[in-house]
């Protein structure tokens, strides 16, 4: 029996899911080949067909997405159940080997091979396996949805943080620009004041004042 626990690659999951789908298909085809099966057992073929499609769907998803551990565990349990299916059907297969398709009727196949309890066990095993896989698929989808939501929340938080940083930086720039404008205005007022004061002094003094102002 294959063990999938801890498998990081989806290859093993794909491989096992396809193997189980193939085994279920063989059981389904054999079941459909039996004639005159009781009406109450007619749904078993449909259940097997549905189970096959579930396994194929899991294999396809495993090629594109990371498989949730819950679904991996369901596959492992399903492998055990399919093995039980094969064990239950095996005596019927052996009897079929000695009968033609024309004579392959339900009554002749099960006579002395399957008890009524075994038929019920087969039906219940299929139903249980199907239900387990469907619940695992639902749980996996919910986990993926929660994970995607958490990732989106982290992205939005990062964007909000970056936006806040940009706003702070913009305010710092605005303050710096404001300070520069004030300094320019003060410098202009200082120049006007010096020029006004210098007009009262002789030419030589005015020249010295202008030179000192420029040096500053």
Rosetta constraint file for C-alpha pairs under 8 A:
AtomPair CA 2 CA 76 HARMONIC 7.97 0.50
AtomPair CA 3 CA 76 HARMONIC 7.24 0.50
AtomPair CA 4 CA 12 HARMONIC 6.93 0.50
AtomPair CA 4 CA 13 HARMONIC 7.15 0.50
AtomPair CA 4 CA 72 HARMONIC 6.79 0.50
AtomPair CA 4 CA 73 HARMONIC 7.94 0.50
AtomPair CA 4 CA 76 HARMONIC 7.19 0.50
AtomPair CA 5 CA 69 HARMONIC 7.79 0.50
AtomPair CA 5 CA 72 HARMONIC 7.27 0.50
AtomPair CA 5 CA 73 HARMONIC 7.56 0.50
AtomPair CA 7 CA 12 HARMONIC 7.35 0.50
AtomPair CA 9 CA 13 HARMONIC 7.89 0.50
AtomPair CA 10 CA 14 HARMONIC 6.16 0.50
AtomPair CA 10 CA 62 HARMONIC 5.58 0.50
AtomPair CA 10 CA 63 HARMONIC 6.49 0.50
AtomPair CA 10 CA 66 HARMONIC 6.79 0.50
AtomPair CA 10 CA 67 HARMONIC 6.93 0.50
AtomPair CA 11 CA 15 HARMONIC 6.11 0.50
AtomPair CA 11 CA 62 HARMONIC 7.73 0.50
AtomPair CA 11 CA 63 HARMONIC 7.52 0.50
AtomPair CA 12 CA 16 HARMONIC 6.11 0.50
AtomPair CA 13 CA 17 HARMONIC 6.02 0.50
AtomPair CA 13 CA 59 HARMONIC 6.85 0.50
AtomPair CA 13 CA 62 HARMONIC 6.70 0.50
AtomPair CA 13 CA 67 HARMONIC 7.95 0.50
AtomPair CA 13 CA 72 HARMONIC 7.25 0.50
AtomPair CA 14 CA 18 HARMONIC 6.17 0.50
AtomPair CA 14 CA 58 HARMONIC 7.39 0.50
AtomPair CA 14 CA 59 HARMONIC 4.38 0.50
AtomPair CA 14 CA 60 HARMONIC 7.26 0.50
AtomPair CA 14 CA 62 HARMONIC 5.93 0.50
AtomPair CA 14 CA 63 HARMONIC 6.95 0.50
AtomPair CA 15 CA 19 HARMONIC 6.20 0.50
AtomPair CA 15 CA 59 HARMONIC 7.41 0.50
AtomPair CA 16 CA 20 HARMONIC 6.15 0.50
AtomPair CA 16 CA 75 HARMONIC 7.86 0.50
AtomPair CA 17 CA 21 HARMONIC 6.15 0.50
AtomPair CA 17 CA 55 HARMONIC 5.19 0.50
AtomPair CA 17 CA 56 HARMONIC 6.53 0.50
AtomPair CA 17 CA 58 HARMONIC 6.60 0.50
AtomPair CA 17 CA 59 HARMONIC 5.42 0.50
AtomPair CA 17 CA 75 HARMONIC 7.17 0.50
AtomPair CA 18 CA 22 HARMONIC 6.15 0.50
AtomPair CA 18 CA 55 HARMONIC 6.58 0.50
AtomPair CA 18 CA 56 HARMONIC 6.08 0.50
AtomPair CA 18 CA 59 HARMONIC 6.28 0.50
AtomPair CA 19 CA 23 HARMONIC 6.29 0.50
AtomPair CA 20 CA 24 HARMONIC 6.09 0.50
AtomPair CA 20 CA 52 HARMONIC 7.64 0.50
AtomPair CA 20 CA 55 HARMONIC 6.80 0.50
AtomPair CA 20 CA 79 HARMONIC 6.71 0.50
AtomPair CA 20 CA 82 HARMONIC 7.06 0.50
AtomPair CA 21 CA 25 HARMONIC 6.05 0.50
AtomPair CA 21 CA 51 HARMONIC 7.64 0.50
AtomPair CA 21 CA 52 HARMONIC 4.70 0.50
AtomPair CA 21 CA 53 HARMONIC 7.31 0.50
AtomPair CA 21 CA 55 HARMONIC 5.38 0.50
AtomPair CA 21 CA 56 HARMONIC 6.17 0.50
AtomPair CA 22 CA 26 HARMONIC 6.38 0.50
AtomPair CA 22 CA 52 HARMONIC 7.54 0.50
AtomPair CA 23 CA 27 HARMONIC 6.42 0.50
AtomPair CA 23 CA 82 HARMONIC 7.45 0.50
AtomPair CA 24 CA 28 HARMONIC 6.00 0.50
AtomPair CA 24 CA 48 HARMONIC 6.40 0.50
AtomPair CA 24 CA 49 HARMONIC 7.80 0.50
AtomPair CA 24 CA 51 HARMONIC 7.40 0.50
AtomPair CA 24 CA 52 HARMONIC 5.86 0.50
AtomPair CA 24 CA 82 HARMONIC 7.07 0.50
AtomPair CA 25 CA 29 HARMONIC 6.03 0.50
AtomPair CA 25 CA 48 HARMONIC 7.38 0.50
AtomPair CA 25 CA 49 HARMONIC 7.12 0.50
AtomPair CA 25 CA 52 HARMONIC 6.30 0.50
AtomPair CA 26 CA 30 HARMONIC 6.14 0.50
AtomPair CA 27 CA 31 HARMONIC 6.08 0.50
AtomPair CA 27 CA 48 HARMONIC 7.76 0.50
AtomPair CA 27 CA 85 HARMONIC 7.89 0.50
AtomPair CA 27 CA 86 HARMONIC 7.29 0.50
AtomPair CA 27 CA 89 HARMONIC 7.51 0.50
AtomPair CA 28 CA 32 HARMONIC 6.16 0.50
AtomPair CA 28 CA 45 HARMONIC 5.72 0.50
AtomPair CA 28 CA 48 HARMONIC 5.69 0.50
AtomPair CA 28 CA 49 HARMONIC 6.63 0.50
AtomPair CA 29 CA 33 HARMONIC 6.26 0.50
AtomPair CA 30 CA 34 HARMONIC 6.83 0.50
AtomPair CA 30 CA 93 HARMONIC 7.91 0.50
AtomPair CA 31 CA 45 HARMONIC 6.46 0.50
AtomPair CA 32 CA 45 HARMONIC 6.53 0.50
AtomPair CA 33 CA 101 HARMONIC 7.51 0.50
AtomPair CA 33 CA 104 HARMONIC 7.71 0.50
AtomPair CA 34 CA 101 HARMONIC 7.90 0.50
AtomPair CA 34 CA 104 HARMONIC 5.68 0.50
AtomPair CA 34 CA 105 HARMONIC 5.59 0.50
AtomPair CA 34 CA 106 HARMONIC 5.99 0.50
AtomPair CA 35 CA 104 HARMONIC 6.20 0.50
AtomPair CA 35 CA 105 HARMONIC 4.59 0.50
AtomPair CA 35 CA 106 HARMONIC 5.89 0.50
AtomPair CA 36 CA 105 HARMONIC 5.78 0.50
AtomPair CA 36 CA 106 HARMONIC 5.64 0.50
AtomPair CA 36 CA 107 HARMONIC 7.78 0.50
AtomPair CA 37 CA 41 HARMONIC 6.77 0.50
AtomPair CA 37 CA 42 HARMONIC 6.90 0.50
AtomPair CA 37 CA 105 HARMONIC 7.27 0.50
AtomPair CA 37 CA 106 HARMONIC 5.05 0.50
AtomPair CA 37 CA 107 HARMONIC 7.70 0.50
AtomPair CA 38 CA 42 HARMONIC 6.65 0.50
AtomPair CA 38 CA 106 HARMONIC 7.79 0.50
AtomPair CA 42 CA 46 HARMONIC 7.53 0.50
AtomPair CA 43 CA 47 HARMONIC 6.19 0.50
AtomPair CA 44 CA 48 HARMONIC 6.16 0.50
AtomPair CA 44 CA 123 HARMONIC 6.44 0.50
AtomPair CA 44 CA 126 HARMONIC 7.88 0.50
AtomPair CA 45 CA 49 HARMONIC 6.20 0.50
AtomPair CA 46 CA 50 HARMONIC 6.18 0.50
AtomPair CA 47 CA 51 HARMONIC 6.10 0.50
AtomPair CA 47 CA 126 HARMONIC 6.94 0.50
AtomPair CA 47 CA 127 HARMONIC 7.33 0.50
AtomPair CA 48 CA 52 HARMONIC 6.15 0.50
AtomPair CA 48 CA 126 HARMONIC 7.12 0.50
AtomPair CA 49 CA 53 HARMONIC 6.43 0.50
AtomPair CA 50 CA 54 HARMONIC 6.34 0.50
AtomPair CA 51 CA 55 HARMONIC 6.43 0.50
AtomPair CA 51 CA 126 HARMONIC 7.92 0.50
AtomPair CA 51 CA 130 HARMONIC 6.00 0.50
AtomPair CA 52 CA 56 HARMONIC 6.32 0.50
AtomPair CA 53 CA 57 HARMONIC 6.05 0.50
AtomPair CA 54 CA 58 HARMONIC 6.23 0.50
AtomPair CA 54 CA 133 HARMONIC 7.79 0.50
AtomPair CA 55 CA 59 HARMONIC 6.30 0.50
AtomPair CA 56 CA 60 HARMONIC 6.34 0.50
AtomPair CA 57 CA 61 HARMONIC 6.22 0.50
AtomPair CA 58 CA 62 HARMONIC 6.06 0.50
AtomPair CA 59 CA 63 HARMONIC 6.67 0.50
AtomPair CA 60 CA 64 HARMONIC 7.14 0.50
AtomPair CA 61 CA 65 HARMONIC 5.84 0.50
AtomPair CA 61 CA 67 HARMONIC 7.99 0.50
AtomPair CA 62 CA 66 HARMONIC 6.29 0.50
AtomPair CA 62 CA 67 HARMONIC 5.94 0.50
AtomPair CA 67 CA 71 HARMONIC 6.67 0.50
AtomPair CA 67 CA 72 HARMONIC 6.84 0.50
AtomPair CA 67 CA 140 HARMONIC 7.87 0.50
AtomPair CA 68 CA 72 HARMONIC 6.46 0.50
AtomPair CA 68 CA 140 HARMONIC 5.63 0.50
AtomPair CA 68 CA 143 HARMONIC 7.99 0.50
AtomPair CA 69 CA 73 HARMONIC 6.16 0.50
AtomPair CA 70 CA 74 HARMONIC 6.33 0.50
AtomPair CA 70 CA 136 HARMONIC 5.88 0.50
AtomPair CA 70 CA 139 HARMONIC 7.49 0.50
AtomPair CA 70 CA 140 HARMONIC 6.78 0.50
AtomPair CA 71 CA 75 HARMONIC 6.24 0.50
AtomPair CA 71 CA 133 HARMONIC 7.20 0.50
AtomPair CA 71 CA 136 HARMONIC 5.12 0.50
AtomPair CA 71 CA 137 HARMONIC 6.36 0.50
AtomPair CA 71 CA 140 HARMONIC 6.65 0.50
AtomPair CA 72 CA 76 HARMONIC 6.40 0.50
AtomPair CA 73 CA 77 HARMONIC 6.26 0.50
AtomPair CA 74 CA 78 HARMONIC 5.92 0.50
AtomPair CA 74 CA 132 HARMONIC 6.49 0.50
AtomPair CA 74 CA 133 HARMONIC 5.86 0.50
AtomPair CA 74 CA 136 HARMONIC 6.49 0.50
AtomPair CA 75 CA 79 HARMONIC 6.09 0.50
AtomPair CA 75 CA 133 HARMONIC 7.47 0.50
AtomPair CA 76 CA 80 HARMONIC 6.72 0.50
AtomPair CA 77 CA 81 HARMONIC 6.43 0.50
AtomPair CA 77 CA 129 HARMONIC 7.93 0.50
AtomPair CA 78 CA 82 HARMONIC 6.08 0.50
AtomPair CA 78 CA 129 HARMONIC 5.93 0.50
AtomPair CA 78 CA 133 HARMONIC 7.84 0.50
AtomPair CA 79 CA 83 HARMONIC 6.25 0.50
AtomPair CA 80 CA 84 HARMONIC 6.41 0.50
AtomPair CA 81 CA 85 HARMONIC 6.26 0.50
AtomPair CA 81 CA 125 HARMONIC 6.74 0.50
AtomPair CA 81 CA 126 HARMONIC 7.83 0.50
AtomPair CA 81 CA 129 HARMONIC 6.82 0.50
AtomPair CA 82 CA 86 HARMONIC 6.27 0.50
AtomPair CA 83 CA 87 HARMONIC 6.29 0.50
AtomPair CA 84 CA 88 HARMONIC 6.14 0.50
AtomPair CA 85 CA 89 HARMONIC 6.17 0.50
AtomPair CA 85 CA 122 HARMONIC 6.62 0.50
AtomPair CA 85 CA 125 HARMONIC 7.71 0.50
AtomPair CA 86 CA 90 HARMONIC 5.75 0.50
AtomPair CA 87 CA 91 HARMONIC 7.68 0.50
AtomPair CA 88 CA 118 HARMONIC 7.54 0.50
AtomPair CA 88 CA 122 HARMONIC 7.07 0.50
AtomPair CA 89 CA 93 HARMONIC 6.29 0.50
AtomPair CA 90 CA 94 HARMONIC 6.31 0.50
AtomPair CA 91 CA 95 HARMONIC 6.40 0.50
AtomPair CA 91 CA 113 HARMONIC 6.59 0.50
AtomPair CA 92 CA 96 HARMONIC 6.17 0.50
AtomPair CA 92 CA 109 HARMONIC 6.05 0.50
AtomPair CA 92 CA 110 HARMONIC 6.97 0.50
AtomPair CA 92 CA 113 HARMONIC 7.07 0.50
AtomPair CA 93 CA 97 HARMONIC 6.45 0.50
AtomPair CA 94 CA 98 HARMONIC 7.30 0.50
AtomPair CA 95 CA 99 HARMONIC 6.81 0.50
AtomPair CA 95 CA 109 HARMONIC 6.51 0.50
AtomPair CA 96 CA 100 HARMONIC 7.23 0.50
AtomPair CA 96 CA 104 HARMONIC 6.61 0.50
AtomPair CA 96 CA 109 HARMONIC 7.26 0.50
AtomPair CA 99 CA 103 HARMONIC 6.07 0.50
AtomPair CA 99 CA 104 HARMONIC 6.07 0.50
AtomPair CA 100 CA 104 HARMONIC 6.03 0.50
AtomPair CA 104 CA 108 HARMONIC 7.22 0.50
AtomPair CA 104 CA 109 HARMONIC 6.92 0.50
AtomPair CA 105 CA 109 HARMONIC 6.23 0.50
AtomPair CA 106 CA 110 HARMONIC 6.18 0.50
AtomPair CA 107 CA 111 HARMONIC 5.99 0.50
AtomPair CA 109 CA 113 HARMONIC 7.18 0.50
AtomPair CA 110 CA 114 HARMONIC 4.97 0.50
AtomPair CA 110 CA 115 HARMONIC 7.64 0.50
AtomPair CA 114 CA 118 HARMONIC 5.97 0.50
AtomPair CA 114 CA 119 HARMONIC 6.79 0.50
AtomPair CA 115 CA 119 HARMONIC 6.65 0.50
AtomPair CA 116 CA 120 HARMONIC 6.48 0.50
AtomPair CA 117 CA 121 HARMONIC 6.08 0.50
AtomPair CA 118 CA 122 HARMONIC 6.07 0.50
AtomPair CA 119 CA 123 HARMONIC 6.32 0.50
AtomPair CA 120 CA 124 HARMONIC 6.04 0.50
AtomPair CA 121 CA 125 HARMONIC 5.97 0.50
AtomPair CA 122 CA 126 HARMONIC 6.41 0.50
AtomPair CA 123 CA 127 HARMONIC 6.36 0.50
AtomPair CA 124 CA 128 HARMONIC 5.96 0.50
AtomPair CA 125 CA 129 HARMONIC 6.08 0.50
AtomPair CA 126 CA 130 HARMONIC 6.15 0.50
AtomPair CA 127 CA 131 HARMONIC 6.14 0.50
AtomPair CA 128 CA 132 HARMONIC 6.12 0.50
AtomPair CA 129 CA 133 HARMONIC 6.26 0.50
AtomPair CA 130 CA 134 HARMONIC 6.20 0.50
AtomPair CA 131 CA 135 HARMONIC 6.15 0.50
AtomPair CA 132 CA 136 HARMONIC 6.12 0.50
AtomPair CA 133 CA 137 HARMONIC 6.07 0.50
AtomPair CA 134 CA 138 HARMONIC 6.21 0.50
AtomPair CA 135 CA 139 HARMONIC 6.12 0.50
AtomPair CA 136 CA 140 HARMONIC 5.98 0.50
AtomPair CA 137 CA 141 HARMONIC 6.15 0.50
AtomPair CA 138 CA 142 HARMONIC 6.26 0.50
AtomPair CA 139 CA 143 HARMONIC 6.17 0.50
AtomPair CA 140 CA 144 HARMONIC 6.15 0.50
AtomPair CA 141 CA 145 HARMONIC 6.11 0.50
AtomPair CA 142 CA 146 HARMONIC 6.18 0.50
AtomPair CA 143 CA 147 HARMONIC 6.07 0.50
AtomPair CA 144 CA 148 HARMONIC 6.05 0.50
AtomPair CA 145 CA 149 HARMONIC 6.10 0.50
AtomPair CA 146 CA 150 HARMONIC 6.12 0.50
AtomPair CA 147 CA 151 HARMONIC 6.20 0.50
AtomPair CA 148 CA 152 HARMONIC 6.18 0.50
AtomPair CA 149 CA 153 HARMONIC 6.15 0.50
AtomPair CA 150 CA 154 HARMONIC 6.24 0.50
AtomPair CA 151 CA 155 HARMONIC 6.23 0.50
AtomPair CA 152 CA 156 HARMONIC 6.13 0.50
AtomPair CA 153 CA 157 HARMONIC 6.08 0.50
AtomPair CA 154 CA 158 HARMONIC 6.16 0.50
AtomPair CA 155 CA 159 HARMONIC 6.19 0.50
AtomPair CA 156 CA 160 HARMONIC 6.06 0.50
AtomPair CA 157 CA 161 HARMONIC 6.09 0.50
AtomPair CA 158 CA 162 HARMONIC 6.09 0.50
AtomPair CA 159 CA 163 HARMONIC 5.97 0.50
AtomPair CA 160 CA 164 HARMONIC 6.11 0.50
AtomPair CA 161 CA 165 HARMONIC 6.22 0.50
AtomPair CA 162 CA 166 HARMONIC 6.15 0.50
AtomPair CA 163 CA 167 HARMONIC 6.21 0.50
AtomPair CA 164 CA 168 HARMONIC 6.24 0.50
AtomPair CA 165 CA 169 HARMONIC 6.09 0.50
AtomPair CA 166 CA 170 HARMONIC 5.98 0.50
AtomPair CA 167 CA 171 HARMONIC 6.17 0.50
AtomPair CA 168 CA 172 HARMONIC 6.22 0.50
AtomPair CA 169 CA 173 HARMONIC 6.24 0.50
AtomPair CA 170 CA 174 HARMONIC 6.15 0.50
AtomPair CA 171 CA 175 HARMONIC 6.11 0.50
AtomPair CA 172 CA 176 HARMONIC 6.11 0.50
AtomPair CA 173 CA 177 HARMONIC 6.06 0.50
AtomPair CA 174 CA 178 HARMONIC 6.06 0.50
AtomPair CA 175 CA 179 HARMONIC 6.12 0.50
AtomPair CA 176 CA 180 HARMONIC 6.19 0.50
AtomPair CA 177 CA 181 HARMONIC 6.26 0.50
AtomPair CA 178 CA 182 HARMONIC 6.27 0.50
AtomPair CA 179 CA 183 HARMONIC 6.17 0.50
AtomPair CA 180 CA 184 HARMONIC 6.16 0.50
AtomPair CA 181 CA 185 HARMONIC 6.13 0.50
AtomPair CA 182 CA 186 HARMONIC 6.12 0.50
AtomPair CA 183 CA 187 HARMONIC 6.04 0.50
AtomPair CA 184 CA 188 HARMONIC 6.16 0.50
AtomPair CA 185 CA 189 HARMONIC 6.20 0.50
AtomPair CA 186 CA 190 HARMONIC 6.00 0.50
AtomPair CA 187 CA 191 HARMONIC 6.18 0.50
AtomPair CA 188 CA 192 HARMONIC 6.28 0.50
AtomPair CA 189 CA 193 HARMONIC 6.08 0.50
AtomPair CA 190 CA 194 HARMONIC 6.07 0.50
AtomPair CA 191 CA 195 HARMONIC 6.03 0.50
AtomPair CA 191 CA 213 HARMONIC 7.88 0.50
AtomPair CA 192 CA 196 HARMONIC 6.06 0.50
AtomPair CA 193 CA 197 HARMONIC 6.12 0.50
AtomPair CA 194 CA 198 HARMONIC 5.82 0.50
AtomPair CA 194 CA 209 HARMONIC 7.56 0.50
AtomPair CA 194 CA 210 HARMONIC 7.75 0.50
AtomPair CA 195 CA 199 HARMONIC 6.20 0.50
AtomPair CA 195 CA 210 HARMONIC 7.85 0.50
AtomPair CA 196 CA 200 HARMONIC 7.41 0.50
AtomPair CA 197 CA 201 HARMONIC 7.44 0.50
AtomPair CA 198 CA 202 HARMONIC 7.96 0.50
AtomPair CA 198 CA 205 HARMONIC 7.41 0.50
AtomPair CA 198 CA 206 HARMONIC 4.95 0.50
AtomPair CA 198 CA 209 HARMONIC 7.01 0.50
AtomPair CA 199 CA 206 HARMONIC 6.97 0.50
AtomPair CA 201 CA 205 HARMONIC 5.95 0.50
AtomPair CA 201 CA 206 HARMONIC 6.00 0.50
AtomPair CA 202 CA 206 HARMONIC 6.20 0.50
AtomPair CA 203 CA 207 HARMONIC 6.20 0.50
AtomPair CA 204 CA 208 HARMONIC 6.40 0.50
AtomPair CA 205 CA 209 HARMONIC 6.26 0.50
AtomPair CA 206 CA 210 HARMONIC 6.26 0.50
AtomPair CA 207 CA 211 HARMONIC 6.21 0.50
AtomPair CA 208 CA 212 HARMONIC 6.15 0.50
AtomPair CA 209 CA 213 HARMONIC 6.19 0.50
AtomPair CA 210 CA 214 HARMONIC 6.21 0.50
AtomPair CA 211 CA 215 HARMONIC 6.22 0.50
AtomPair CA 212 CA 216 HARMONIC 6.36 0.50
